[in-house]
């Protein structure tokens, strides 16, 4: 492990919710919850004002509404979040060639590799400048952790939240970790945590004192060895610049279980088309088609079929997904469906139609794991809301011929309510229109800071 705190971990503060507050002056300082708004929707992000009421990520949306009934509930705008993320990642890459994104709002940076920092003082200066640059470019805040390892840098950024910087000085790591819960360490989830608790181990200090042999006995060789090393503050994992995408997938969770087999088949076809659009958007193709089905009793089945070569052809993916569905019993109802493509490549194989049809008679049912896109649950929930809300998603941008840019506060009963304001205006006025008003249309999000508007226009 290095001797200077030159690994930086950035975690944007309540990213989706903060972006919505920055975009909507009337919501600044107020409770905002972003996620799927249907009965089975899940919270993607809650603002710090909403967290006061106990709302948090991954909470069922229905529970969030009970805890914070007066919060603003918005459908995610992933286009805006990706745009802001690209701005932030650009700032990180200016610090070092070794940037390891973990999600849209989180990344590790090796400052030493970029010759940006070499000791405690230079690392702190780099971290503070990064925070200032993020605020200037995006209008948002991020928390920064600095340490001699990835594990400790991530712990430091968590301690820095919100909108802060924490640097862990080399030599102080063991003392810092000792009283912390074992759940603080990477790889210790609820199951492992409960297993350790039953063995009388609840803190990192107790984990270190248990010894490697005991941890190997409890958790197995690989896991036990890794956790013992981390309990001693040893983490040699490097910052990896490129994290290879292993799969592209989409899935939908349905408000009401689907019992009609024909409807299930149509949903699978629609998901296959969405998956291909995402695949093509990333400039990729893939060899393995994956179908995921979660049934009424929460049992989840995953089936896959591997083609002879990679494809991004929607017909091929649809046909493969349909074949996989034939081998799945959906009696009793389906609550979730997903289609994914793995075995990714940046090219396609010629004449895959013939190859795919030749494989139609082959057995398809091999179980496969798939990585879910981090935003899939939000997008899925957004699509399974009442028709009026689906046409005018809450929080999404609109433009009116007379009143200009605004955002949807809500819709229903043939009406849509819009607040007309921009990221650079005062809180705006609210007006209501018929949902079929020809003067009102959906619009692209505006940049969060005025400078970005100038950049877009070439000014």
Secondary structure as GFF3:
##gff-version 3
##sequence-region A 1 459
A	DSSP	beta_strand	7	12	.	.	.	ID=ss1
A	DSSP	alpha_helix	15	23	.	.	.	ID=ss2
A	DSSP	three_ten_helix	25	27	.	.	.	ID=ss3
A	DSSP	beta_strand	32	35	.	.	.	ID=ss4
A	DSSP	beta_strand	43	46	.	.	.	ID=ss5
A	DSSP	alpha_helix	48	51	.	.	.	ID=ss6
A	DSSP	alpha_helix	61	67	.	.	.	ID=ss7
A	DSSP	beta_strand	72	74	.	.	.	ID=ss8
A	DSSP	alpha_helix	78	93	.	.	.	ID=ss9
A	DSSP	beta_strand	99	103	.	.	.	ID=ss10
A	DSSP	beta_strand	106	110	.	.	.	ID=ss11
A	DSSP	alpha_helix	120	138	.	.	.	ID=ss12
A	DSSP	beta_strand	142	147	.	.	.	ID=ss13
A	DSSP	alpha_helix	150	160	.	.	.	ID=ss14
A	DSSP	beta_strand	165	167	.	.	.	ID=ss15
A	DSSP	alpha_helix	173	178	.	.	.	ID=ss16
A	DSSP	three_ten_helix	182	184	.	.	.	ID=ss17
A	DSSP	alpha_helix	190	198	.	.	.	ID=ss18
A	DSSP	alpha_helix	204	210	.	.	.	ID=ss19
A	DSSP	alpha_helix	212	219	.	.	.	ID=ss20
A	DSSP	alpha_helix	221	231	.	.	.	ID=ss21
A	DSSP	beta_strand	247	258	.	.	.	ID=ss22
A	DSSP	alpha_helix	261	281	.	.	.	ID=ss23
A	DSSP	beta_strand	285	295	.	.	.	ID=ss24
A	DSSP	beta_strand	300	311	.	.	.	ID=ss25
A	DSSP	alpha_helix	314	326	.	.	.	ID=ss26
A	DSSP	beta_strand	334	345	.	.	.	ID=ss27
A	DSSP	alpha_helix	352	358	.	.	.	ID=ss28
A	DSSP	alpha_helix	376	383	.	.	.	ID=ss29
A	DSSP	alpha_helix	387	391	.	.	.	ID=ss30
A	DSSP	beta_strand	397	400	.	.	.	ID=ss31
A	DSSP	beta_strand	404	412	.	.	.	ID=ss32
A	DSSP	beta_strand	415	420	.	.	.	ID=ss33
A	DSSP	beta_strand	429	434	.	.	.	ID=ss34
A	DSSP	beta_strand	440	442	.	.	.	ID=ss35
A	DSSP	alpha_helix	450	456	.	.	.	ID=ss36
###
